[in-house]
Amino acid sequence: MPRPTFEKSLILLFALLLNGLAVSCKGEGNKEGSTGKTAVEEQSKAGQPYHLTEAEGKKDLQDIRSSVTTPEAWRERADAIRRHILEATGLSPLPEKCALNPIFGEKRLFDGYQVQNVAFESLPGVYVTGSLYSPITQVDNPPAVLSPHGHWPKREDYGRYRPDVQKRCASMARMGAVVFSFDMVGYGQLTEYGWEHKHPDTMKLQIWNSIRAVDFLVSLGVDPDRIACTGASGGGTQTFHLAAVDDRISVSIPVVMVSYRHHGGCVCELGRPIREGENFKANNVEIAACIAPKPLMLVSVGTDATESTPEVEYPFMNYIYGLFGKSEMVENAHFPNELHGYGPKMRAAVYPFLAKHLSLDASQVMNVDGSPNEEGITIEEIEALYPFDENHPFPEFGVRSNDGVVWDWKNETK
């Protein structure tokens, strides 16, 4: 099949954007970052395809199935993917971990859950900001959920502050989990200090921040064997990136993002060549499968690039899990008429899956008709979820821009 011309490719990409197929930074808000470059220009610099053809994507998966025929072969492949992601992002070897030094805000009590704003250091002076949702009644070693977000940029529909994110975090806390909802690099309150999302090191720092977010949850005394991660769109990308490189994630639920032909549209998803290298090639479906044979749910819709999941991506996952005799550990919740996002129907599918694999109580959040019961959840204003305020000021030594990050901090301070 001849490759399309550059002009035709641009026309095709524009059409996909209009139809909501190209997601992440462009599709979730169609907003340029402060670099002034488009997502295509950013990823092109990294040498990765923005959007594979149907034939290319399907051939990738078929080639993998032909070469991987045993559990050992898949573990070997998953290890190779993990190593390549860390090497390509500049995280091999992993940086020295500094003390988290968390800053906790006051707890706010709501109907069946509580919220506490948090900031901690992923590197000296580099803060990860977020909010911690937890049950009113505390127990020892509770399960935990990490909640990364997508690239929705509009003030009324922004990042982790979106109503659907707050609803799912509160609901999971009502079910009995400790949930950490955290900002992507260059989102939330840190933008006031000079941080931006469209930066060459965003993918590297975002993966590192996610690893440190697991450290943060473990430091709180959660059950280290019951930590899940789930997010939609760009948050789905963060979910399977983290699950691929950190084996402490025991349940992965990427929502509306795992596609054999679409690899995202943002520098945080395409800014480093994690899918290509010398004698190496991978795709997002493989990366998402690295968690096998631990529980995985693919949530897909018929209105974006995950439309083919029941026919293509899920059968591939079923094949990989079948090698381990664990086909029951992977599921697909597909919604042909739903839009790109993490809507009520998606949440209604996710809550029971989490309950099953984290030993949570789904009856707290489900109606008898199968819809989510999210009555009484308070949607807070953006500023209410910011960790820095008069009582908890941004530290003087805090890093105020992407370019101020020091990775080799131990040698830097000697």
CORTA-V90464 format. One record per residue. N is the residue number from 1. RES is the residue in three letters. OMEGA is omega as a letter, one per 40 degrees, with the letter a starting at -180 (* if undefined). D_CENTER is the distance of its C-alpha to the mean C-alpha in Angstrom with 2 decimals. Layout:
{{N RES OMEGA D_CENTER} {N RES OMEGA D_CENTER}}
This chain:
{{1 MET a 33.74} {2 PRO i 34.31} {3 ARG i 31.43} {4 PRO i 31.44} {5 THR i 32.82} {6 PHE a 30.74} {7 GLU i 32.09} {8 LYS i 31.29} {9 SER i 27.74} {10 LEU i 27.32} {11 ILE i 28.94} {12 LEU a 26.69} {13 LEU i 23.53} {14 PHE i 25.00} {15 ALA i 25.79} {16 LEU i 22.31} {17 LEU a 21.00} {18 LEU a 23.69} {19 ASN i 22.75} {20 GLY a 19.09} {21 LEU i 18.15} {22 ALA a 16.68} {23 VAL i 13.54} {24 SER a 11.15} {25 CYS a 13.43} {26 LYS a 16.59} {27 GLY a 16.13} {28 GLU i 14.59} {29 GLY i 17.47} {30 ASN a 19.43} {31 LYS i 19.76} {32 GLU i 20.71} {33 GLY a 19.45} {34 SER i 22.11} {35 THR a 22.74} {36 GLY i 24.48} {37 LYS i 23.00} {38 THR i 21.31} {39 ALA a 18.02} {40 VAL i 20.38} {41 GLU a 22.50} {42 GLU a 19.73} {43 GLN i 18.44} {44 SER i 22.05} {45 LYS i 22.91} {46 ALA i 20.53} {47 GLY a 22.32} {48 GLN i 19.64} {49 PRO i 20.18} {50 TYR a 18.36} {51 HIS i 19.41} {52 LEU i 21.28} {53 THR i 24.29} {54 GLU a 24.47} {55 ALA a 26.93} {56 GLU a 24.93} {57 GLY a 21.77} {58 LYS i 23.87} {59 LYS i 25.97} {60 ASP a 23.06} {61 LEU i 22.22} {62 GLN i 25.94} {63 ASP i 26.62} {64 ILE i 24.05} {65 ARG a 25.62} {66 SER a 29.00} {67 SER a 28.27} {68 VAL a 26.36} {69 THR i 28.77} {70 THR i 28.43} {71 PRO a 25.92} {72 GLU i 26.97} {73 ALA i 26.34} {74 TRP i 22.74} {75 ARG i 22.16} {76 GLU i 23.79} {77 ARG i 21.64} {78 ALA i 18.36} {79 ASP i 19.83} {80 ALA i 20.74} {81 ILE a 17.27} {82 ARG i 15.95} {83 ARG a 18.90} {84 HIS i 18.54} {85 ILE a 14.95} {86 LEU i 16.23} {87 GLU a 19.47} {88 ALA i 18.27} {89 THR a 16.10} {90 GLY a 19.05} {91 LEU i 17.67} {92 SER e 20.48} {93 PRO i 22.08} {94 LEU i 19.54} {95 PRO i 20.78} {96 GLU a 22.97} {97 LYS i 21.30} {98 CYS i 22.98} {99 ALA a 23.66} {100 LEU i 20.93} {101 ASN a 23.68} {102 PRO i 21.82} {103 ILE a 23.29} {104 PHE i 23.39} {105 GLY i 24.58} {106 GLU i 26.79} {107 LYS i 25.67} {108 ARG a 25.94} {109 LEU i 27.12} {110 PHE a 26.34} {111 ASP i 27.18} {112 GLY i 25.91} {113 TYR i 23.27} {114 GLN a 23.14} {115 VAL i 20.94} {116 GLN i 21.22} {117 ASN a 19.80} {118 VAL i 18.84} {119 ALA i 18.60} {120 PHE a 18.72} {121 GLU i 19.36} {122 SER i 17.01} {123 LEU a 20.03} {124 PRO i 23.40} {125 GLY i 23.25} {126 VAL a 19.60} {127 TYR i 18.07} {128 VAL a 14.66} {129 THR i 15.29} {130 GLY i 14.25} {131 SER a 15.95} {132 LEU i 16.72} {133 TYR a 17.62} {134 SER i 20.06} {135 PRO i 22.96} {136 ILE i 26.36} {137 THR a 27.94} {138 GLN i 26.68} {139 VAL i 26.93} {140 ASP i 26.75} {141 ASN i 23.73} {142 PRO i 21.51} {143 PRO a 18.29} {144 ALA i 15.05} {145 VAL i 11.61} {146 LEU a 8.65} {147 SER i 7.27} {148 PRO a 4.80} {149 HIS i 6.42} {150 GLY a 7.58} {151 HIS i 10.77} {152 TRP a 13.47} {153 PRO a 16.14} {154 LYS a 19.16} {155 ARG a 20.58} {156 GLU a 21.06} {157 ASP a 17.58} {158 TYR i 15.47} {159 GLY a 11.91} {160 ARG a 11.51} {161 TYR a 15.24} {162 ARG i 15.30} {163 PRO a 17.44} {164 ASP i 15.13} {165 VAL i 12.55} {166 GLN a 15.67} {167 LYS a 17.14} {168 ARG i 14.54} {169 CYS i 14.27} {170 ALA a 18.07} {171 SER i 18.55} {172 MET i 16.68} {173 ALA i 18.82} {174 ARG i 21.81} {175 MET i 21.09} {176 GLY a 21.40} {177 ALA i 18.01} {178 VAL a 17.16} {179 VAL i 13.92} {180 PHE i 12.36} {181 SER a 10.76} {182 PHE a 10.30} {183 ASP i 10.74} {184 MET i 9.27} {185 VAL i 12.18} {186 GLY i 15.02} {187 TYR i 14.13} {188 GLY a 16.10} {189 GLN a 19.29} {190 LEU i 19.06} {191 THR i 19.84} {192 GLU a 23.25} {193 TYR i 23.89} {194 GLY i 23.17} {195 TRP i 19.52} {196 GLU a 18.07} {197 HIS a 14.88} {198 LYS a 16.75} {199 HIS a 17.91} {200 PRO a 18.46} {201 ASP a 16.76} {202 THR a 13.52} {203 MET i 11.49} {204 LYS a 13.54} {205 LEU a 13.23} {206 GLN i 9.52} {207 ILE i 9.24} {208 TRP i 12.32} {209 ASN i 11.32} {210 SER i 8.57} {211 ILE i 11.52} {212 ARG i 13.81} {213 ALA i 11.94} {214 VAL i 12.74} {215 ASP a 16.18} {216 PHE i 16.52} {217 LEU i 16.02} {218 VAL i 18.42} {219 SER i 20.83} {220 LEU i 21.13} {221 GLY i 22.55} {222 VAL i 19.97} {223 ASP a 20.53} {224 PRO i 18.89} {225 ASP i 19.15} {226 ARG i 17.28} {227 ILE i 13.76} {228 ALA i 11.03} {229 CYS i 7.29} {230 THR i 6.32} {231 GLY a 5.02} {232 ALA i 6.98} {233 SER i 7.69} {234 GLY i 6.03} {235 GLY i 3.27} {236 GLY i 4.04} {237 THR i 4.56} {238 GLN a 2.52} {239 THR a 3.16} {240 PHE i 6.30} {241 HIS a 6.99} {242 LEU a 7.25} {243 ALA a 9.07} {244 ALA a 11.20} {245 VAL a 12.45} {246 ASP a 12.76} {247 ASP i 14.91} {248 ARG i 14.83} {249 ILE a 11.91} {250 SER i 14.30} {251 VAL a 12.49} {252 SER i 9.41} {253 ILE i 8.91} {254 PRO a 6.84} {255 VAL i 8.76} {256 VAL i 10.87} {257 MET a 9.35} {258 VAL a 10.98} {259 SER i 14.29} {260 TYR a 17.14} {261 ARG a 18.27} {262 HIS a 15.55} {263 HIS i 13.24} {264 GLY a 11.92} {265 GLY a 14.06} {266 CYS i 13.06} {267 VAL i 14.11} {268 CYS i 10.66} {269 GLU a 10.12} {270 LEU a 13.85} {271 GLY i 15.48} {272 ARG a 16.28} {273 PRO a 17.88} {274 ILE a 15.58} {275 ARG a 16.94} {276 GLU i 20.54} {277 GLY i 23.15} {278 GLU a 26.65} {279 ASN a 27.19} {280 PHE i 23.47} {281 LYS i 21.46} {282 ALA i 18.24} {283 ASN a 15.96} {284 ASN i 12.49} {285 VAL i 14.15} {286 GLU a 15.49} {287 ILE i 12.40} {288 ALA a 10.81} {289 ALA a 14.29} {290 CYS a 14.45} {291 ILE a 13.82} {292 ALA e 17.08} {293 PRO i 19.19} {294 LYS a 17.01} {295 PRO i 15.86} {296 LEU i 13.47} {297 MET i 13.36} {298 LEU i 12.70} {299 VAL a 13.04} {300 SER i 14.82} {301 VAL a 17.36} {302 GLY a 20.53} {303 THR i 20.06} {304 ASP a 17.41} {305 ALA i 16.68} {306 THR a 15.62} {307 GLU a 19.23} {308 SER a 20.41} {309 THR a 18.19} {310 PRO a 21.19} {311 GLU a 23.46} {312 VAL a 21.52} {313 GLU a 18.02} {314 TYR i 18.80} {315 PRO i 22.22} {316 PHE i 20.85} {317 MET i 18.55} {318 ASN i 21.62} {319 TYR a 23.68} {320 ILE i 21.59} {321 TYR i 21.51} {322 GLY i 25.18} {323 LEU i 26.06} {324 PHE a 25.34} {325 GLY a 27.08} {326 LYS a 23.92} {327 SER a 23.37} {328 GLU a 23.13} {329 MET i 19.82} {330 VAL a 17.92} {331 GLU i 17.99} {332 ASN i 17.34} {333 ALA a 17.58} {334 HIS a 18.78} {335 PHE a 20.07} {336 PRO a 22.35} {337 ASN a 23.13} {338 GLU i 19.98} {339 LEU i 18.28} {340 HIS a 14.81} {341 GLY a 12.89} {342 TYR a 12.50} {343 GLY a 16.27} {344 PRO a 18.72} {345 LYS i 19.30} {346 MET a 15.72} {347 ARG i 15.64} {348 ALA i 19.04} {349 ALA a 17.86} {350 VAL a 14.95} {351 TYR i 17.17} {352 PRO i 19.79} {353 PHE i 17.49} {354 LEU a 16.04} {355 ALA a 19.65} {356 LYS a 20.97} {357 HIS i 18.85} {358 LEU a 18.59} {359 SER i 22.14} {360 LEU a 21.39} {361 ASP a 23.78} {362 ALA a 22.60} {363 SER i 26.07} {364 GLN a 25.18} {365 VAL a 22.88} {366 MET i 24.34} {367 ASN a 27.50} {368 VAL i 30.09} {369 ASP i 29.38} {370 GLY i 25.79} {371 SER i 24.28} {372 PRO i 22.12} {373 ASN a 24.39} {374 GLU i 22.79} {375 GLU i 26.18} {376 GLY i 26.79} {377 ILE a 23.30} {378 THR i 23.78} {379 ILE a 21.72} {380 GLU i 22.13} {381 GLU a 22.76} {382 ILE a 20.38} {383 GLU i 22.80} {384 ALA a 23.08} {385 LEU i 19.53} {386 TYR a 20.29} {387 PRO a 21.09} {388 PHE i 23.89} {389 ASP a 27.19} {390 GLU a 30.91} {391 ASN a 30.70} {392 HIS a 27.66} {393 PRO i 28.08} {394 PHE a 25.84} {395 PRO a 27.42} {396 GLU a 29.95} {397 PHE a 28.51} {398 GLY i 24.97} {399 VAL a 23.59} {400 ARG i 23.77} {401 SER a 22.29} {402 ASN a 20.02} {403 ASP i 23.26} {404 GLY a 24.31} {405 VAL i 21.85} {406 VAL a 23.96} {407 TRP a 22.30} {408 ASP a 25.54} {409 TRP a 26.42} {410 LYS i 28.81} {411 ASN a 31.05} {412 GLU a 30.80} {413 THR a 32.36} {414 LYS * 35.11}}
